[in-house]
């Protein structure tokens, strides 16, 4: 349904604001003029009155004529497309491509019937050129030459199809998914860290024959307490949270004096005594202790070769690293929200920020050093996985957005929309909708910057990983924007240039030889999944959500090949808790249901009964003789179901493997439930350490199912006892 004002309709169409959509119940829904005006304001367009709206329309109609070239063109390799250029009327125009390796290829001009137009008192002409389809993959330059000017812009040629990494061949793989912070060991500092990750990958491969470990985003959080617990609400998606560092794994630790080593060990022991028996992850306490140890190691200094490596890292990372480290130092002095800092410090390019950097150069350098150490330990984790024999190794997660008060919004304020946040419309599991509190990227500014922020983020994440899972990959197609002060249900979808974003993601993955998985759950337009499949990006299929057109569980043969198939996700309880209805009771307790508790429990029982009936019908339930109880027998049956699908990548939640029942995250809540603060626990509800995972018989039973073994190998501890 159209909006009431013709100018609003033209503006919303130009900026990709959807004025209507189908909700989760299949109802046709229209947005209001008020929502459209608020979202346009977030894009820098004042459409609050009829006259202002038409003035904005005039501006967007003239904008292409004011540009000699579009700022960025993204094409699939093998496809041709046209590009319009604008020069002074009557003047010639020559357009060519300069590729990454310096080769120049002229482009042919094609006819157009567009008349000259007067723009700001000057007559301009439009010429149209064809970009041919045989250009190499990569980041190239378009070069326009005319009588009075030479102008350049970006041309990005992306793969048609990514598919599986070449090293994988036709092999089918499976792996674990876990929240790294929850997987603690005897030697970690109260939070699972990158050394724990390396050890987990080694166990997963050598004892379980898994080919990857999928982890939560490692994105940077706040530099001081209180630290945001959600890895999906980071301060920066480009940099790593130093909370995941293991101080003793820093090379300089090996050369410190006994006194320094004793000092660091005393800090760790004091912390561990405090947090070991806690029923929640104590990030703030862990980070305070770890920061004290890291500062000690920083002051030790570096030998010559290591100093060279550090300086090389700083040069390679350049101004963005310096700005991020400066933000960290400013945060320590001026507080948690840069939007409340003195006005002269709210812009990284201001003279006052430059002066602060000069006066605090050593502190800024310390934060750069932390990122260097993160790079090193992330690299070691991936190398450990590959050395152990994993085909993929670490698959890291990419969050959908960032904290509004974080480093990314300070460094790139003009790239983020103001006055809106990202969320989700009402759906079955969050019937009031969601507001995630994250500012969205402006699609128009991304295009103006040739998608450089997105490209750099993806490249950095993939530098030391075998794959990437893109949380809410639908956000590369459209995002639900919620105007400030409004309910999540009062928002609207805003479209992004998915051809550009998916293309760049595909190009980076191709160059790194990485696996790409898109989390395409929830309300998804059907064509989106078809598009992802055409580009060779894997989707996500979860047992509880895979139903046919009649609402019945989808038989395993009907599942997608190009997907990561699993029983559960981190936004649901582990399967043991799900079968018990924990997710329904929790949402009822938190006031997130619109139906009664009894009605929702009945619906959950019916859903589960239909799945269990299919499992029994197909002979996947082998009875309690193979498991500790009936529930574990069902968990094993569900994973046996996965093995029967054609899906090329199978996934097991580590929580399911060890019998955990506790929910890691309840969407739609912040502190009402201890989201992202739940340690890995066993069937008895007690926290498990990584050493306990190594000795888990339950995990061996799950891996036997995933590997198709006829018998269950002994767990590591029992294997050692036999030896």
C-alpha positions as CSV (number, residue, x, y, z in Angstrom):
1,X,0.0,0.0,0.0
2,X,1.4,3.4,-1.0
3,X,2.1,6.2,1.5
4,X,-0.2,9.2,1.6
5,X,2.4,11.6,0.0
6,X,3.8,11.0,-3.5
7,X,7.1,12.5,-2.5
8,X,7.4,10.2,0.4
9,X,6.8,7.3,-1.9
10,X,9.6,8.4,-4.3
11,X,12.0,8.9,-1.4
12,X,11.3,5.6,0.3
13,X,11.7,3.8,-3.1
14,X,15.0,5.6,-3.7
15,X,16.4,4.8,-0.3
16,X,15.1,1.2,-0.2
17,X,12.6,1.7,2.6
18,X,9.9,-1.0,2.3
19,X,6.5,0.5,2.8
20,X,4.9,-2.9,3.0
21,X,5.8,-6.5,3.9
22,X,4.4,-9.9,5.0
23,X,4.7,-10.6,8.7
24,X,5.4,-14.0,10.4
25,X,1.7,-14.9,10.4
26,X,1.4,-14.2,6.7
27,X,-0.4,-10.9,7.1
28,X,0.1,-8.0,4.7
29,X,1.4,-5.1,6.7
30,X,2.1,-1.4,5.8
31,X,4.2,1.1,7.5
32,X,3.0,4.6,8.5
33,X,4.0,8.0,7.1
34,X,5.5,8.7,10.5
35,X,7.8,5.7,10.4
36,X,8.9,6.6,6.8
37,X,9.7,10.2,7.9
38,X,11.7,9.1,10.9
39,X,13.8,6.6,8.9
40,X,14.4,9.2,6.1
41,X,15.6,11.5,8.9
42,X,18.1,8.9,9.9
43,X,19.4,8.9,6.3
44,X,19.9,12.7,6.5
45,X,16.7,13.5,4.6
46,X,14.2,16.0,6.1
47,X,10.8,15.0,4.8
48,X,8.8,16.3,7.7
49,X,6.6,18.5,5.5
50,X,5.2,18.2,2.0
51,X,7.4,20.9,0.6
52,X,10.6,19.6,2.3
53,X,9.9,16.1,0.9
54,X,9.6,17.4,-2.6
55,X,12.8,19.4,-2.2
56,X,14.5,16.2,-1.1
57,X,13.1,14.5,-4.2
58,X,14.6,17.2,-6.4
59,X,18.0,16.7,-4.8
60,X,18.1,12.9,-5.3
61,X,17.1,13.4,-8.9
62,X,20.0,15.7,-9.5
63,X,22.6,13.9,-7.5
64,X,23.8,11.5,-10.3
65,X,24.2,14.4,-12.6
66,X,26.5,16.1,-10.1
67,X,28.8,13.1,-10.2
68,X,31.1,12.3,-13.0
69,X,31.1,8.6,-12.0
70,X,29.2,6.5,-9.5
71,X,31.4,6.0,-6.4
72,X,31.4,2.2,-6.8
73,X,30.2,-0.4,-9.3
74,X,30.1,-4.1,-8.3
75,X,29.6,-6.8,-10.9
76,X,29.7,-10.5,-11.0
77,X,32.5,-12.0,-13.1
78,X,31.2,-13.0,-16.6
79,X,28.3,-10.5,-16.4
80,X,28.2,-7.3,-18.3
81,X,26.5,-4.1,-17.2
82,X,26.2,-0.5,-18.2
83,X,27.6,2.5,-16.3
84,X,26.5,6.1,-16.8
85,X,29.1,9.0,-16.6
86,X,28.5,12.7,-16.7
87,X,30.6,15.3,-18.3
88,X,30.1,18.8,-19.6
89,X,27.5,18.8,-22.5
90,X,29.2,18.3,-25.8
91,X,32.5,17.1,-24.4
92,X,34.0,13.7,-25.1
93,X,34.3,10.9,-22.6
94,X,36.6,8.0,-22.5
95,X,36.2,5.3,-19.8
96,X,38.7,2.5,-19.0
97,X,39.4,-0.1,-16.3
98,X,42.7,-0.2,-14.5
99,X,43.0,-3.6,-12.8
100,X,44.7,-4.4,-9.6
101,X,47.8,-5.5,-11.4
102,X,48.0,-2.2,-13.4
103,X,46.6,-3.4,-16.8
104,X,44.3,-0.9,-18.6
105,X,41.3,-2.0,-20.6
106,X,39.2,0.5,-22.5
107,X,35.4,0.3,-22.3
108,X,33.1,0.7,-25.3
109,X,30.5,3.5,-25.3
110,X,26.9,2.5,-26.1
111,X,24.0,4.7,-27.2
112,X,21.6,6.3,-24.9
113,X,18.7,8.7,-25.6
114,X,19.0,10.8,-22.4
115,X,19.0,14.5,-23.2
116,X,21.4,17.0,-21.7
117,X,20.3,18.6,-18.4
118,X,21.0,21.9,-16.7
119,X,22.5,21.3,-13.3
120,X,23.3,24.2,-11.0
121,X,23.5,26.5,-14.0
122,X,25.7,24.3,-16.1
123,X,24.6,22.0,-18.9
124,X,25.7,18.4,-18.4
125,X,25.6,15.4,-20.7
126,X,25.4,11.7,-20.0
127,X,27.4,9.0,-21.7
128,X,26.9,5.2,-21.2
129,X,29.5,2.5,-21.3
130,X,29.5,-1.3,-21.2
131,X,31.6,-3.1,-18.6
132,X,32.5,-6.3,-20.3
133,X,32.3,-9.7,-18.5
134,X,35.8,-11.0,-18.9
135,X,37.5,-8.8,-16.3
136,X,39.5,-10.6,-13.6
137,X,38.3,-10.9,-10.0
138,X,39.4,-8.1,-7.7
139,X,39.2,-4.5,-6.7
140,X,39.9,-2.3,-9.7
141,X,39.5,1.3,-10.8
142,X,37.3,3.0,-13.3
143,X,39.1,5.9,-15.0
144,X,37.1,8.6,-16.8
145,X,38.9,11.1,-19.0
146,X,37.2,14.1,-20.5
147,X,38.3,17.5,-21.8
148,X,38.4,19.2,-18.4
149,X,38.8,16.4,-16.0
150,X,40.1,12.9,-15.0
151,X,38.0,11.1,-12.4
152,X,38.4,7.7,-10.8
153,X,36.0,5.4,-8.9
154,X,35.9,1.8,-7.7
155,X,35.0,-1.3,-9.8
156,X,34.7,-4.6,-7.9
157,X,34.5,-7.8,-9.8
158,X,33.2,-10.7,-7.6
159,X,32.9,-14.5,-8.1
160,X,29.6,-15.9,-9.4
161,X,29.9,-18.8,-7.0
162,X,31.9,-19.5,-3.8
163,X,30.9,-23.0,-2.8
164,X,33.2,-25.0,-0.6
165,X,36.9,-24.3,-0.1
166,X,38.9,-26.0,-2.8
167,X,40.9,-28.0,-0.2
168,X,37.7,-29.6,0.9
169,X,36.8,-31.2,-2.4
170,X,33.6,-33.3,-2.2
171,X,34.2,-34.2,1.4
172,X,31.3,-33.8,3.9
173,X,32.3,-32.4,7.3
174,X,31.0,-31.9,10.8
175,X,32.1,-29.8,13.7
176,X,31.2,-28.2,17.0
177,X,29.6,-24.9,17.9
178,X,30.4,-23.3,21.2
179,X,30.5,-20.0,23.0
180,X,34.2,-19.7,23.6
181,X,34.0,-17.7,26.8
182,X,32.0,-20.5,28.4
183,X,34.6,-23.2,27.8
184,X,37.1,-22.6,30.6
185,X,40.1,-24.7,31.5
186,X,42.2,-25.1,34.6
187,X,44.7,-22.6,33.2
188,X,42.4,-20.0,31.8
189,X,41.5,-16.9,33.7
190,X,37.8,-17.5,34.5
191,X,36.9,-17.1,30.8
192,X,37.5,-19.4,27.9
193,X,40.4,-18.0,25.8
194,X,42.3,-18.5,22.6
195,X,44.6,-21.1,24.1
196,X,41.5,-23.0,25.2
197,X,40.2,-22.7,21.6
198,X,43.4,-24.2,20.2
199,X,43.1,-27.1,22.7
200,X,39.5,-27.6,21.9
201,X,40.2,-27.8,18.2
202,X,42.9,-30.4,18.8
203,X,40.6,-32.5,20.9
204,X,37.8,-32.1,18.4
205,X,40.0,-33.4,15.6
206,X,42.2,-36.0,17.2
207,X,39.5,-37.6,19.5
208,X,36.3,-36.7,17.6
209,X,37.4,-36.5,13.9
210,X,35.6,-33.1,13.6
211,X,36.8,-30.7,10.9
212,X,35.9,-27.3,12.4
213,X,34.9,-25.5,15.5
214,X,32.4,-22.6,15.2
215,X,32.7,-20.0,17.9
216,X,31.0,-16.8,18.9
217,X,32.2,-13.4,17.6
218,X,35.6,-12.4,19.0
219,X,34.9,-8.7,18.4
220,X,36.3,-6.1,20.7
221,X,34.2,-5.0,23.7
222,X,34.8,-2.1,26.1
223,X,38.4,-1.6,27.3
224,X,37.4,-1.3,31.0
225,X,34.7,-2.6,33.2
226,X,31.7,-2.9,32.9
227,X,32.2,-5.0,29.9
228,X,29.2,-5.8,27.6
229,X,28.5,-9.5,28.0
230,X,27.0,-10.0,24.5
231,X,29.6,-10.9,21.9
232,X,26.9,-9.7,19.4
233,X,27.0,-6.1,20.7
234,X,30.6,-5.2,20.3
235,X,32.4,-1.9,20.3
236,X,34.2,-2.9,17.1
237,X,33.7,-5.7,14.6
238,X,37.2,-5.2,13.1
239,X,39.3,-5.7,16.3
240,X,39.5,-8.5,18.8
241,X,38.5,-8.6,22.5
242,X,41.7,-8.9,24.5
243,X,39.7,-10.7,27.1
244,X,40.4,-13.9,25.1
245,X,44.2,-13.5,25.4
246,X,46.2,-16.0,27.5
247,X,48.9,-13.9,29.2
248,X,51.2,-16.9,29.6
249,X,51.0,-17.6,25.9
250,X,52.6,-14.3,25.0
251,X,56.2,-15.2,23.9
252,X,57.8,-12.6,26.2
253,X,56.4,-14.5,29.2
254,X,58.9,-17.3,28.7
255,X,61.8,-14.9,29.3
256,X,60.6,-13.0,32.3
257,X,62.2,-13.4,35.7
258,X,60.9,-15.8,38.3
259,X,59.7,-12.8,40.3
260,X,57.6,-11.5,37.4
261,X,56.2,-15.0,36.7
262,X,55.3,-15.4,40.3
263,X,53.6,-12.0,40.3
264,X,51.4,-13.0,37.3
265,X,50.6,-16.4,38.7
266,X,49.5,-14.9,42.0
267,X,47.1,-12.6,40.1
268,X,45.6,-15.6,38.2
269,X,45.3,-17.8,41.3
270,X,43.6,-15.1,43.3
271,X,41.1,-14.6,40.4
272,X,40.5,-18.3,39.9
273,X,39.8,-18.8,43.6
274,X,37.1,-16.1,43.3
275,X,35.4,-17.1,40.1
276,X,35.8,-20.9,39.8
277,X,32.6,-21.8,41.6
278,X,30.5,-18.9,40.4
279,X,27.4,-19.8,38.5
280,X,28.0,-17.1,35.9
281,X,31.0,-15.9,33.8
282,X,32.6,-13.0,35.7
283,X,34.0,-11.0,32.7
284,X,34.7,-7.8,34.6
285,X,36.7,-9.5,37.3
286,X,38.5,-11.7,34.8
287,X,39.4,-8.7,32.6
288,X,40.7,-6.6,35.6
289,X,43.0,-9.4,36.6
290,X,44.1,-10.1,33.1
291,X,44.7,-6.5,32.3
292,X,47.1,-6.2,35.3
293,X,49.1,-9.2,34.0
294,X,49.1,-7.8,30.5
295,X,50.4,-4.5,31.6
296,X,53.2,-6.2,33.4
297,X,54.2,-8.1,30.2
298,X,53.9,-5.0,28.1
299,X,56.5,-3.3,30.3
300,X,58.9,-6.2,29.8
301,X,59.6,-5.0,26.3
302,X,60.4,-6.8,23.0
303,X,63.6,-8.3,21.5
304,X,64.7,-6.9,18.2
305,X,62.9,-9.2,15.8
306,X,59.6,-9.1,17.8
307,X,59.9,-5.3,17.8
308,X,60.2,-5.3,14.1
309,X,57.1,-7.5,13.8
310,X,55.1,-5.2,16.1
311,X,56.1,-2.1,14.1
312,X,55.2,-4.0,10.9
313,X,51.8,-4.8,12.3
314,X,51.2,-1.2,13.2
315,X,52.2,0.0,9.7
316,X,50.0,-2.6,8.0
317,X,47.0,-1.7,10.1
318,X,47.6,2.0,9.8
319,X,45.3,4.8,10.9
320,X,42.3,2.6,11.8
321,X,44.3,0.7,14.4
322,X,45.7,4.0,15.8
323,X,42.1,5.4,16.0
324,X,40.8,2.3,17.7
325,X,43.6,2.4,20.3
326,X,43.1,6.1,20.8
327,X,39.4,5.5,21.5
328,X,40.4,2.9,24.1
329,X,42.7,5.4,25.8
330,X,40.0,8.1,25.6
331,X,37.4,5.7,27.1
332,X,39.6,5.2,30.2
333,X,39.6,8.9,30.8
334,X,36.3,10.2,29.6
335,X,33.8,7.4,30.1
336,X,31.7,4.8,28.5
337,X,29.9,6.8,25.8
338,X,31.8,8.9,23.4
339,X,28.6,10.8,22.6
340,X,28.9,12.4,26.1
341,X,32.6,13.3,25.7
342,X,33.6,16.9,25.2
343,X,32.5,17.9,21.7
344,X,36.1,18.3,20.5
345,X,36.9,14.7,21.3
346,X,33.9,13.2,19.5
347,X,35.7,13.2,16.1
348,X,38.9,11.2,15.6
349,X,40.3,13.7,13.2
350,X,40.1,16.7,15.5
351,X,43.2,18.5,16.6
352,X,42.3,17.9,20.2
353,X,42.2,14.1,19.6
354,X,45.6,14.4,17.9
355,X,46.9,16.2,21.0
356,X,45.5,13.6,23.3
357,X,47.3,10.9,21.2
358,X,50.6,12.7,21.5
359,X,50.2,13.2,25.3
360,X,49.2,9.5,25.8
361,X,51.3,7.8,23.1
362,X,52.4,5.0,25.4
363,X,48.9,4.1,26.4
364,X,47.7,4.1,22.8
365,X,50.7,1.9,22.0
366,X,49.7,-0.5,24.7
367,X,46.2,-1.0,23.1
368,X,47.9,-1.5,19.7
369,X,50.1,-4.1,21.4
370,X,47.1,-5.9,22.7
371,X,45.6,-6.2,19.2
372,X,49.0,-7.5,18.0
373,X,48.9,-10.2,20.7
374,X,45.3,-11.0,19.7
375,X,46.4,-11.4,16.1
376,X,49.1,-13.8,17.2
377,X,47.0,-16.0,19.4
378,X,44.1,-16.1,16.9
379,X,46.6,-17.3,14.3
380,X,48.0,-19.9,16.7
381,X,44.4,-21.3,17.3
382,X,43.8,-21.7,13.6
383,X,47.2,-23.2,13.0
384,X,46.7,-25.7,15.8
385,X,43.4,-26.8,14.2
386,X,45.1,-27.2,10.8
387,X,48.1,-29.0,12.3
388,X,45.8,-31.4,14.0
389,X,44.3,-32.3,10.6
390,X,41.1,-30.2,10.5
391,X,39.9,-29.4,6.9
392,X,38.5,-26.0,7.9
393,X,39.6,-25.2,11.5
394,X,38.1,-22.2,13.3
395,X,34.9,-20.8,11.9
396,X,34.3,-17.4,13.5
397,X,31.1,-15.5,13.8
398,X,30.4,-12.0,12.4
399,X,27.9,-10.0,14.5
400,X,25.1,-8.1,12.7
401,X,26.0,-4.7,14.2
402,X,27.9,-2.8,16.9
403,X,27.3,-0.9,20.1
404,X,26.0,2.7,19.5
405,X,28.5,4.0,22.0
406,X,31.4,1.9,20.7
407,X,34.6,2.5,18.8
408,X,33.3,1.8,15.3
409,X,30.6,4.5,15.6
410,X,33.2,6.9,16.9
411,X,35.6,6.1,14.1
412,X,33.0,6.1,11.4
413,X,30.1,8.2,12.8
414,X,29.0,9.3,9.3
415,X,28.6,5.8,8.1
416,X,26.0,4.9,10.8
417,X,22.4,6.1,10.7
418,X,21.4,8.3,13.6
419,X,18.1,8.1,15.6
420,X,17.4,4.5,14.7
421,X,18.4,1.0,15.9
422,X,18.4,-2.4,14.3
423,X,15.9,-5.1,15.5
424,X,13.4,-7.5,14.2
425,X,9.6,-7.4,13.7
426,X,7.4,-9.7,15.8
427,X,7.8,-13.4,15.1
428,X,6.9,-16.7,16.7
429,X,9.7,-16.6,19.2
430,X,9.6,-12.9,20.0
431,X,6.0,-11.9,19.6
432,X,6.6,-8.3,20.6
433,X,9.5,-7.8,18.2
434,X,13.1,-7.0,19.1
435,X,15.2,-3.9,19.4
436,X,18.9,-4.9,19.5
437,X,20.0,-1.3,20.2
438,X,22.5,-1.3,17.4
439,X,22.8,1.6,14.9
440,X,22.7,0.4,11.3
441,X,25.1,1.2,8.5
442,X,23.7,3.7,6.0
443,X,23.4,2.0,2.6
444,X,24.1,5.2,0.8
445,X,27.3,6.0,2.7
446,X,28.6,2.4,2.2
447,X,28.2,2.9,-1.5
448,X,29.9,6.3,-1.3
449,X,32.9,4.7,0.4
450,X,33.0,1.8,-2.1
451,X,32.1,-0.5,0.7
452,X,35.5,-0.2,2.2
453,X,34.4,-0.5,5.9
454,X,32.6,-3.8,5.1
455,X,35.5,-5.1,3.0
456,X,38.1,-4.4,5.6
457,X,36.0,-5.9,8.4
458,X,35.4,-9.2,6.5
459,X,39.1,-9.4,5.4
460,X,40.3,-8.9,9.0
461,X,37.9,-11.5,10.4
462,X,39.0,-14.1,7.7
463,X,42.7,-13.4,8.0
464,X,43.2,-16.2,10.6
465,X,40.1,-18.3,10.2
466,X,38.9,-21.2,8.0
467,X,35.4,-19.9,7.7
468,X,32.9,-17.3,8.7
469,X,29.3,-17.5,9.9
470,X,27.4,-14.3,9.1
471,X,24.9,-13.7,11.9
472,X,21.5,-12.6,10.4
473,X,22.9,-12.6,6.9
474,X,19.5,-11.3,5.9
475,X,21.0,-8.0,7.1
476,X,23.0,-7.8,3.9
477,X,19.7,-7.7,2.1
478,X,17.5,-5.7,4.4
479,X,17.4,-4.7,8.1
480,X,14.5,-3.8,10.4
481,X,15.1,-0.2,11.5
482,X,13.3,1.0,14.6
483,X,13.0,4.7,15.1
484,X,14.2,6.0,18.5
485,X,11.4,6.0,21.0
486,X,9.2,3.6,19.1
487,X,8.2,0.0,19.7
488,X,10.0,-2.7,17.6
489,X,6.7,-3.3,15.8
490,X,6.7,0.3,14.6
491,X,9.8,0.0,12.4
492,X,10.3,-0.7,8.7
493,X,12.7,-2.7,6.5
494,X,15.5,-0.9,4.8
495,X,17.1,-2.6,1.8
496,X,20.9,-2.8,1.2
497,X,22.7,-3.5,-2.1
498,X,23.0,-7.2,-1.6
499,X,24.7,-7.7,-4.9
500,X,27.5,-5.5,-3.6
501,X,27.7,-6.9,-0.1
502,X,27.3,-10.6,-0.9
503,X,29.7,-10.1,-3.8
504,X,32.4,-8.6,-1.6
505,X,31.9,-11.3,1.0
506,X,32.2,-13.9,-1.8
507,X,35.4,-12.3,-3.1
508,X,37.1,-12.2,0.3
509,X,36.1,-15.8,1.0
510,X,37.4,-16.9,-2.4
511,X,40.7,-15.2,-1.8
512,X,41.1,-16.7,1.7
513,X,39.8,-20.1,0.7
514,X,37.2,-19.8,3.4
515,X,33.8,-21.4,4.1
516,X,30.9,-19.0,4.3
517,X,27.7,-19.8,6.3
518,X,24.8,-17.4,6.4
519,X,22.4,-17.5,9.3
520,X,19.2,-17.2,7.3
521,X,16.6,-18.1,10.0
522,X,13.5,-16.1,10.9
523,X,11.4,-14.1,8.5
524,X,13.1,-14.5,5.1
525,X,11.9,-13.7,1.7
526,X,12.0,-17.0,-0.3
527,X,14.1,-15.6,-3.1
528,X,16.9,-14.7,-0.6
529,X,17.7,-18.3,0.1
530,X,17.6,-19.0,-3.6
531,X,20.0,-16.2,-4.2
532,X,22.4,-17.3,-1.5
533,X,22.4,-20.8,-3.0
534,X,23.1,-19.4,-6.5
535,X,26.1,-17.6,-5.1
536,X,27.4,-20.7,-3.3
537,X,26.9,-19.4,0.3
538,X,25.6,-21.9,2.8
539,X,22.4,-21.3,4.7
540,X,21.5,-22.5,8.1
541,X,19.0,-25.3,8.8
542,X,17.9,-26.1,12.3
543,X,15.9,-29.2,13.1
544,X,13.1,-27.4,15.0
545,X,12.5,-24.9,12.2
546,X,12.7,-27.2,9.1
547,X,9.0,-27.9,8.2
548,X,7.1,-28.6,5.0
549,X,4.3,-26.5,3.6
550,X,1.9,-28.3,6.0
551,X,3.9,-27.5,9.0
552,X,5.2,-31.1,9.4
553,X,8.9,-31.8,10.1
554,X,10.8,-31.9,6.9
555,X,12.2,-35.4,6.1
556,X,16.0,-35.6,6.1
557,X,16.2,-36.2,2.3
558,X,14.4,-32.9,1.6
559,X,17.0,-30.7,3.5
560,X,19.3,-28.4,1.6
561,X,22.8,-29.5,0.5
562,X,24.2,-26.0,0.8
563,X,23.6,-25.4,4.5
564,X,25.0,-25.9,7.9
565,X,22.6,-28.4,9.5
566,X,22.1,-28.5,13.3
567,X,19.6,-29.5,15.9
568,X,19.7,-26.2,17.8
569,X,21.3,-22.8,18.0
570,X,22.7,-20.5,20.6
571,X,19.4,-18.6,20.8
572,X,17.6,-21.8,22.0
573,X,18.3,-23.9,25.0
574,X,20.4,-27.0,24.5
575,X,18.3,-29.9,23.2
576,X,17.8,-31.3,26.7
577,X,16.3,-28.0,27.9
578,X,14.3,-27.6,24.7
579,X,12.7,-31.0,25.2
580,X,11.8,-30.0,28.7
581,X,10.1,-26.8,27.5
582,X,12.6,-24.5,29.3
583,X,12.4,-22.0,26.5
584,X,8.6,-21.6,26.9
585,X,8.7,-21.2,30.6
586,X,11.6,-18.8,30.5
587,X,9.8,-16.6,27.9
588,X,6.6,-16.7,30.0
589,X,8.5,-15.7,33.1
590,X,10.0,-12.8,31.2
591,X,6.7,-11.6,29.8
592,X,7.6,-12.4,26.2
593,X,4.6,-14.5,25.2
594,X,1.4,-13.2,23.8
595,X,-0.4,-16.5,24.3
596,X,-0.9,-18.2,27.6
597,X,1.7,-20.5,29.1
598,X,-0.5,-23.6,28.8
599,X,-1.2,-22.8,25.1
600,X,2.5,-22.3,24.3
601,X,3.5,-25.5,26.2
602,X,0.9,-27.4,24.3
603,X,2.2,-26.0,21.0
604,X,5.8,-26.9,22.0
605,X,4.7,-30.5,23.0
606,X,3.0,-30.9,19.7
607,X,6.0,-29.7,17.8
608,X,8.3,-32.0,19.7
609,X,6.0,-35.0,19.4
610,X,5.9,-34.6,15.6
611,X,9.7,-34.6,15.5
612,X,10.1,-37.5,17.9
613,X,7.5,-39.5,15.9
614,X,9.5,-39.0,12.7
615,X,12.7,-40.0,14.5
616,X,11.0,-43.3,15.7
617,X,9.4,-43.9,12.3
618,X,12.8,-43.7,10.6
619,X,14.5,-45.9,13.2
620,X,16.8,-43.2,14.6
621,X,16.0,-43.9,18.2
622,X,18.1,-46.8,19.3
623,X,16.9,-46.9,23.0
624,X,18.5,-46.2,26.3
625,X,21.0,-49.0,25.9
626,X,23.3,-46.6,24.0
627,X,22.7,-43.6,26.2
628,X,22.5,-42.6,29.9
629,X,18.7,-41.9,29.7
630,X,15.8,-41.5,27.3
631,X,16.6,-37.8,26.7
632,X,20.1,-38.5,25.6
633,X,18.8,-41.2,23.4
634,X,16.6,-38.6,21.7
635,X,19.5,-36.2,21.3
636,X,21.6,-38.9,19.6
637,X,18.6,-39.8,17.4
638,X,18.3,-36.1,16.3
639,X,22.0,-36.1,15.3
640,X,21.5,-39.4,13.5
641,X,18.8,-37.6,11.6
642,X,21.3,-34.9,10.6
643,X,23.6,-37.5,9.2
644,X,20.9,-38.7,6.9
645,X,20.4,-35.3,5.3
646,X,22.3,-34.3,2.1
647,X,23.7,-31.2,4.0
648,X,27.4,-30.9,3.4
649,X,28.2,-29.3,6.7
650,X,26.8,-30.7,9.9
651,X,27.0,-29.0,13.3
652,X,26.8,-30.2,16.9
653,X,26.3,-27.8,19.8
654,X,29.0,-28.6,22.4
655,X,26.3,-28.1,25.0
656,X,24.4,-31.0,23.4
657,X,27.5,-33.2,23.3
658,X,28.1,-32.8,27.1
659,X,24.5,-32.8,28.3
660,X,24.2,-29.1,29.2
661,X,20.7,-27.8,29.7
662,X,21.2,-24.1,30.3
663,X,20.2,-21.4,27.8
664,X,23.1,-19.2,26.7
665,X,20.9,-16.4,25.3
666,X,17.2,-15.4,25.5
667,X,16.5,-13.0,22.6
668,X,14.5,-10.0,23.5
669,X,16.2,-9.6,26.9
670,X,19.3,-7.9,28.3
671,X,19.7,-8.4,32.1
672,X,16.3,-10.1,32.7
673,X,18.3,-13.3,32.0
674,X,22.1,-13.7,32.4
675,X,22.6,-13.8,28.6
676,X,26.1,-14.7,27.4
677,X,27.2,-15.3,31.0
678,X,26.4,-19.0,31.4
679,X,29.4,-21.3,31.8
680,X,29.4,-24.7,30.1
681,X,27.7,-27.2,32.5
682,X,27.2,-30.9,32.6
683,X,24.0,-33.0,33.1
684,X,24.2,-32.3,36.8
685,X,24.1,-28.6,36.3
686,X,27.6,-28.1,37.6
687,X,30.2,-26.1,35.6
688,X,32.4,-28.2,33.4
689,X,36.0,-27.3,32.5
690,X,37.7,-28.1,29.2
691,X,39.5,-31.0,30.9
692,X,36.1,-32.5,31.8
693,X,35.0,-32.2,28.2
694,X,38.0,-34.2,27.1
695,X,36.9,-37.0,29.4
696,X,33.2,-36.9,28.4
697,X,31.7,-40.2,27.4
698,X,28.6,-38.4,26.2
699,X,30.7,-36.4,23.7
700,X,32.2,-39.6,22.4
701,X,28.7,-41.1,21.9
702,X,27.7,-38.0,19.8
703,X,30.9,-38.1,17.8
704,X,30.3,-41.8,17.1
705,X,27.0,-41.0,15.6
706,X,28.4,-38.1,13.5
707,X,31.2,-40.3,12.2
708,X,29.0,-43.4,11.6
709,X,31.0,-45.6,14.0
710,X,29.5,-48.9,15.0
711,X,31.1,-48.6,18.4
712,X,31.9,-45.8,20.7
713,X,35.7,-45.1,21.3
714,X,36.8,-44.5,24.9
715,X,37.1,-40.9,26.1
716,X,40.6,-39.4,26.5
717,X,40.9,-40.0,30.2
718,X,39.8,-43.6,29.9
719,X,42.0,-44.1,26.9
720,X,45.0,-43.0,28.9
721,X,44.0,-45.4,31.7
722,X,44.0,-48.3,29.2
723,X,47.4,-47.2,27.9
